[in-house]
Amino acid sequence: MKIYFSGSIRGGREDAELYAQIIEELKQYGEVLTEHIGQMDLQEEEITDEQIHNQDMAWLTASDIIIAEVTVPSLGVGYEIGRGLEMKKPIYCFHRTEKTSAMISGCKEIETYKYDQKEEIKALFSKLFQEQ
Ligand SMILES: O=c1[nH]c(=O)n([C@H]2C[C@H](O)[C@@H](COP(=O)(O)O)O2)cc1CO
């Protein structure tokens, strides 16, 4: 199972540590293609934006499932979700805010979950990966 984890980078890194914990949790269910998203000291200067885009699109195409933490709003995360939908990938979005964008929660093809504690997300992962 190839997992594309999506989380904010230029949109803001306040949840980076949480992304790292989510990625660790996801590793028991498959290969996480985007482990760099949880790196606290992420350096993006070494490659161009075009290389970042093309590499991520290749990983998105190769993935079996997309898991997105959408609490911190990010253009890149929204773009990946939209492109993933076009590719008919199963997409699961998680947020701690009361609401997320209606373009996410209002889309029938996307499963959206509100959670408070990271323990809840672990239980949700266990349930959703059983269904895959
Ligand atoms: O350096 C990067 N590396 C990278 O993989 N991304 C991808 C993965 C993330 O899920 C998403 C974050 O988008 P943004 O940077 O707009 O918050 O875009 C985005 C950037 C920078 O935009």
The ligand as an SDF file (V2000), in Angstrom:
LIG
                    3D

 22 23  0  0  0  0  0  0  0  0999 V2000
    8.8940   21.9600   -0.9080 O   0  0  0  0  0  0  0  0  0  0  0  0
    7.7830   21.4250   -1.0930 C   0  0  0  0  0  0  0  0  0  0  0  0
    7.6910   20.0570   -1.1520 N   0  0  0  0  0  0  0  0  0  0  0  0
    6.4990   19.4300   -1.3120 C   0  0  0  0  0  0  0  0  0  0  0  0
    6.4800   18.1980   -1.3690 O   0  0  0  0  0  0  0  0  0  0  0  0
    5.3300   20.1800   -1.3970 N   0  0  0  0  0  0  0  0  0  0  0  0
    4.0170   19.5050   -1.5290 C   0  0  0  0  0  0  0  0  0  0  0  0
    3.7590   18.4590   -0.4750 C   0  0  0  0  0  0  0  0  0  0  0  0
    2.7390   19.0680    0.4550 C   0  0  0  0  0  0  0  0  0  0  0  0
    1.6700   18.1280    0.6670 O   0  0  0  0  0  0  0  0  0  0  0  0
    2.2420   20.3140   -0.2380 C   0  0  0  0  0  0  0  0  0  0  0  0
    2.3980   21.5640    0.5850 C   0  0  0  0  0  0  0  0  0  0  0  0
    2.0350   22.6940   -0.1900 O   0  0  0  0  0  0  0  0  0  0  0  0
    2.3620   24.1870    0.3180 P   0  0  0  0  0  0  0  0  0  0  0  0
    3.8480   24.3700    0.2670 O   0  0  0  0  0  0  0  0  0  0  0  0
    1.5930   25.0630   -0.6340 O   0  0  0  0  0  0  0  0  0  0  0  0
    1.8510   24.3020    1.7430 O   0  0  0  0  0  0  0  0  0  0  0  0
    2.9910   20.4530   -1.4360 O   0  0  0  0  0  0  0  0  0  0  0  0
    5.3780   21.5490   -1.3730 C   0  0  0  0  0  0  0  0  0  0  0  0
    6.5780   22.1920   -1.2130 C   0  0  0  0  0  0  0  0  0  0  0  0
    6.6710   23.6900   -1.1450 C   0  0  0  0  0  0  0  0  0  0  0  0
    5.5370   24.3380   -1.7200 O   0  0  0  0  0  0  0  0  0  0  0  0
  1  2  2  0
  2  3  1  0
  2 20  1  0
  3  4  1  0
  4  5  2  0
  4  6  1  0
  6  7  1  0
  6 19  1  0
  7  8  1  0
  7 18  1  0
  8  9  1  0
  9 10  1  0
  9 11  1  0
 11 12  1  0
 11 18  1  0
 12 13  1  0
 13 14  1  0
 14 15  2  0
 14 16  1  0
 14 17  1  0
 19 20  2  0
 20 21  1  0
 21 22  1  0
M  END
$$$$
